[in-house]
């Protein structure tokens, strides 16, 4: 039996194909998005090709036309997901030298939106993924690169440099974001709204980044 609560962690209509794509591209995209939900529900080892085909509303023949097996599909999906995460993290670096709390709150909301779409897959795939050495090594590098990008940016903004290295700082912040998102999705504390949690996480990041300080001035000598 699968846990139906996993499906609630996915964004509504997350696997609806884009209308402007060609039919072949729409079919391929539907398979990818159907797989995202299937892997989130059952993990890599528990998913069958039929599970994916049913969610994508395609035949098994359609599946094999685009993908050799579920391993290839999982690796492509995982790679795309980690690239998307890096894109969201790098957007934090575009907030400027002295981002205000509103800007940081908007960024946290964007991270939560990324998790609405990918969070269940990311969490489940961390526990159950292909036994592929190259993929796992690539995933580890992606995790470190993403964590370091976020940690570097916060360390750069802070007037008091943290006493930990950037990847560890970024990892801790990402863990806070993901856990906070997960608890709001499961409605662990009904009296605390998602918006309140977003604001609280943004407040903590703002304090780490000293977002209320004056912009740094660069003088020419």
C-alpha positions as CSV (number, residue, x, y, z in Angstrom):
1,X,0.0,0.0,0.0
2,X,1.2,3.5,-0.7
3,X,0.8,6.4,1.6
4,X,-1.8,8.8,0.0
5,X,-0.4,11.7,2.1
6,X,2.6,11.8,-0.2
7,X,0.4,12.9,-3.1
8,X,-0.8,15.9,-1.1
9,X,2.8,17.1,-1.0
10,X,2.8,17.7,-4.8
11,X,1.6,20.9,-6.3
12,X,-1.9,20.7,-7.9
13,X,-1.8,19.7,-11.6
14,X,2.0,19.4,-11.3
15,X,2.0,16.8,-14.0
16,X,-0.2,18.6,-16.4
17,X,1.7,19.0,-19.7
18,X,2.3,22.5,-21.1
19,X,-0.3,23.3,-23.8
20,X,2.2,24.9,-26.2
21,X,4.5,22.0,-26.5
22,X,4.4,19.6,-29.5
23,X,2.5,16.4,-28.9
24,X,5.7,14.3,-28.6
25,X,7.1,16.8,-26.1
26,X,3.8,16.8,-24.1
27,X,3.9,13.1,-23.9
28,X,7.5,13.0,-22.7
29,X,6.7,15.7,-20.2
30,X,3.7,13.9,-19.0
31,X,5.8,10.8,-18.4
32,X,8.4,12.8,-16.4
33,X,5.7,14.4,-14.2
34,X,3.8,11.2,-13.7
35,X,7.1,9.6,-12.6
36,X,7.7,12.5,-10.2
37,X,4.5,11.6,-8.3
38,X,5.1,7.8,-8.6
39,X,8.6,8.0,-7.2
40,X,7.3,10.3,-4.4
41,X,4.6,7.8,-3.5
42,X,6.6,4.5,-3.6
43,X,10.3,5.3,-4.0
44,X,12.4,4.1,-6.8
45,X,12.4,0.5,-5.9
46,X,8.6,0.3,-5.5
47,X,7.5,1.9,-8.7
48,X,6.6,-0.1,-11.8
49,X,6.5,1.1,-15.4
50,X,2.8,0.6,-15.3
51,X,2.5,3.0,-12.3
52,X,4.2,5.7,-14.3
53,X,2.2,5.0,-17.4
54,X,-1.1,5.2,-15.5
55,X,-0.3,8.5,-13.9
56,X,1.0,9.9,-17.3
57,X,-2.1,8.4,-19.0
58,X,0.1,6.8,-21.7
59,X,0.7,3.2,-22.7
60,X,3.7,1.1,-21.8
61,X,4.7,1.3,-25.4
62,X,4.7,5.1,-25.2
63,X,6.9,4.9,-22.1
64,X,9.5,2.7,-23.8
65,X,9.5,4.9,-26.9
66,X,10.9,7.8,-24.7
67,X,12.8,6.0,-21.9
68,X,14.8,2.8,-21.8
69,X,13.8,2.0,-18.2
70,X,12.8,3.7,-14.9
71,X,16.4,4.1,-13.9
72,X,17.1,6.4,-16.9
73,X,13.9,8.3,-16.1
74,X,14.7,8.7,-12.4
75,X,18.2,10.0,-13.2
76,X,16.9,12.5,-15.7
77,X,14.2,13.7,-13.3
78,X,16.7,13.9,-10.4
79,X,19.2,15.9,-12.4
80,X,16.5,18.4,-13.5
81,X,15.3,18.7,-10.0
82,X,18.7,19.5,-8.5
83,X,19.3,22.1,-11.3
84,X,16.0,23.7,-10.4
85,X,17.1,23.9,-6.7
86,X,20.4,25.5,-7.7
87,X,18.5,28.1,-9.8
88,X,16.3,29.0,-6.8
89,X,19.4,29.2,-4.5
90,X,21.3,31.3,-7.0
91,X,18.3,33.7,-7.1
92,X,19.1,34.6,-3.5
93,X,22.4,36.1,-4.8
94,X,20.4,38.4,-7.0
95,X,18.7,40.2,-4.1
96,X,21.5,42.8,-3.9
97,X,24.1,43.7,-1.3
98,X,21.5,44.6,1.4
99,X,18.3,42.7,0.8
100,X,15.3,43.8,2.9
101,X,13.1,41.5,4.8
102,X,10.4,41.7,2.2
103,X,12.8,40.5,-0.5
104,X,14.0,37.6,1.6
105,X,10.4,36.7,2.4
106,X,9.6,36.6,-1.3
107,X,12.7,34.4,-1.8
108,X,11.6,32.0,0.9
109,X,8.1,31.8,-0.7
110,X,9.8,31.0,-4.0
111,X,11.8,28.2,-2.3
112,X,8.5,26.8,-0.8
113,X,7.0,26.9,-4.3
114,X,9.9,24.9,-5.5
115,X,9.3,22.4,-2.7
116,X,5.5,22.3,-3.6
117,X,6.5,20.8,-6.9
118,X,9.6,18.8,-5.9
119,X,9.7,18.3,-2.2
120,X,8.0,14.9,-1.9
121,X,10.2,13.5,-4.7
122,X,13.4,15.0,-3.1
123,X,12.6,13.6,0.3
124,X,11.6,10.1,-0.9
125,X,14.5,9.8,-3.4
126,X,17.0,10.5,-0.6
127,X,15.9,7.2,0.9
128,X,15.4,5.2,-2.2
129,X,17.2,5.8,-5.4
130,X,19.0,3.8,-8.1
131,X,22.2,2.0,-7.1
132,X,24.2,4.0,-9.7
133,X,27.6,5.2,-8.5
134,X,27.9,8.0,-11.1
135,X,24.4,9.3,-10.3
136,X,24.9,9.3,-6.6
137,X,28.3,11.0,-6.9
138,X,26.7,13.6,-9.2
139,X,23.9,14.1,-6.7
140,X,26.4,14.6,-3.8
141,X,28.3,17.2,-5.9
142,X,25.0,19.0,-6.7
143,X,24.0,19.0,-3.0
144,X,27.3,20.5,-2.0
145,X,27.3,23.1,-4.8
146,X,23.8,24.2,-3.9
147,X,24.6,24.4,-0.2
148,X,27.8,26.3,-0.8
149,X,26.1,28.8,-3.1
150,X,23.6,29.7,-0.4
151,X,26.2,29.6,2.4
152,X,28.6,31.8,0.5
153,X,26.0,34.4,-0.2
154,X,24.8,34.6,3.4
155,X,28.4,34.7,4.7
156,X,29.2,37.6,2.3
157,X,26.2,39.6,3.5
158,X,26.9,39.1,7.2
159,X,28.9,41.7,9.1
160,X,30.1,38.9,11.4
161,X,31.4,36.0,9.3
162,X,30.1,32.7,10.5
163,X,32.5,30.3,12.2
164,X,31.5,27.4,10.0
165,X,32.2,26.7,6.4
166,X,29.8,27.8,3.7
167,X,28.5,24.4,2.6
168,X,27.6,23.5,6.2
169,X,25.8,26.9,6.7
170,X,23.9,26.5,3.4
171,X,23.0,22.9,4.3
172,X,21.6,23.9,7.6
173,X,19.5,26.7,6.1
174,X,18.2,24.3,3.3
175,X,17.3,21.7,6.0
176,X,15.4,24.4,7.9
177,X,13.5,25.4,4.8
178,X,12.6,21.8,3.8
179,X,11.5,20.7,7.3
180,X,9.5,23.9,7.8
181,X,7.8,23.3,4.5
182,X,7.1,19.7,5.3
183,X,5.4,20.5,8.6
184,X,3.2,23.1,7.0
185,X,2.2,20.6,4.3
186,X,1.2,18.0,6.9
187,X,-0.4,20.7,9.0
188,X,1.5,19.6,12.0
189,X,0.5,22.7,13.9
190,X,-2.9,23.8,12.6
191,X,-2.8,27.2,14.4
192,X,0.4,28.3,12.5
193,X,-0.2,29.3,8.9
194,X,2.1,28.8,6.0
195,X,2.5,32.5,5.6
196,X,3.6,32.8,9.2
197,X,6.1,30.0,8.8
198,X,7.5,31.7,5.6
199,X,7.8,35.0,7.6
200,X,9.5,33.2,10.5
201,X,12.1,31.5,8.2
202,X,12.7,34.8,6.4
203,X,13.3,36.5,9.8
204,X,15.9,34.0,10.8
205,X,17.7,34.3,7.4
206,X,17.5,38.1,7.6
207,X,19.2,38.0,11.0
208,X,22.0,35.7,9.6
209,X,22.4,38.0,6.6
210,X,22.2,41.2,8.6
211,X,19.6,42.5,6.2
212,X,18.8,45.6,8.2
213,X,22.4,46.9,8.0
214,X,23.3,49.8,5.8
215,X,24.6,48.9,2.3
216,X,28.4,48.5,2.3
217,X,30.2,51.5,0.8
218,X,33.2,51.0,-1.4
219,X,35.7,53.9,-1.3
220,X,38.4,54.4,-3.8
221,X,41.8,55.1,-2.4
